[in-house]
């Protein structure tokens, strides 16, 4: 399937291609077998490339670029890797806490269809990047919950509070408020300036999409990264002490698209579904994982020791071009 220079394990997850030829140019090999990789992504949502010697950002950039039409270099939520315009550091988040499952930028008007992770330094313990197939999540949900999420969508509220979350200047890469307002209008994002230089954005997005390639329904959102029920208990208490009971004043919050609350019990039920469906693998140095961001969500387990994963993303998709739930059209 992939030629004599590699071995292929279809039974592992993600399906794993291991390089057998020292010095094989990863980007040349990947470009040659891009269509086969695409077929595997449509079936499994992810593929692991191992043993190709990807040990720095430039090699990673070249490999990722060989598998997409365009790499995306303007993502404001992640810091850039040094001297790499299209490669990012992974989310700076406490090692002892998990990053919950999400489809990258699924709350935004556009998102990457492909996301790439490269392991420069595996953790000494933990630190897996668990993956969940959004098609399986959708299939596991009861009909009443499906209907509510599909019809109402999700309303995301974000407050860019200095010192608490990434600043709006960093997110939008500008200090010009007028430019921020214009960009929000163009993307159907409601924005409001609050006291203290805080920017509040609100946007309605789908909770479920139909994948443009496979035609399947996918539970596709960032609910866990925004809903206050997913905060660590101590962090939620801090937020409550700072902002009271008005969760819309927290750095991030989420409700159904019509403004009705998504209760904590529903979120707990969803988290249980994701935990049951999650699949993990152990990172090795030089590993590259390619995911279809519209089919699978990813997270990060807590870890010990040093860990360095770098990220790339490409082939952006606009929500306006997709079939989504009626509430988010």
Buried (B, 14 or more C-beta within 10 A) or exposed (E): EBEEEBEBEEEEBBBBBBBEEEEBBBBEBBBEBEEBBBEBBBEBBBBBBBBBBBBBBEBBBBBBBBBBEEBBBEBBEBBBBEEBEBBBBBEEEEBEEBBBBBBBBBBBBBBBBBBBBBBBBBBEEBBBBBBBBBBBBBBBBEEEBBEBBBBBBBBBBBBBBEEBBBBBBEBBEBEEBEEBBEBBEEBEBEBEEEEEEBBBBBBBBBBBBBBEEBEBBBBBBBBBBBBBBBBEEEEBEEBBEEBEEEBBBBBBBBBBBEEEEBEEEBBEEBBEBBEEBBBEBEBEBBBBBBBBBBBBBBBBBBBEEEBBBBBBBBBBBEBEEBEBBEBBE
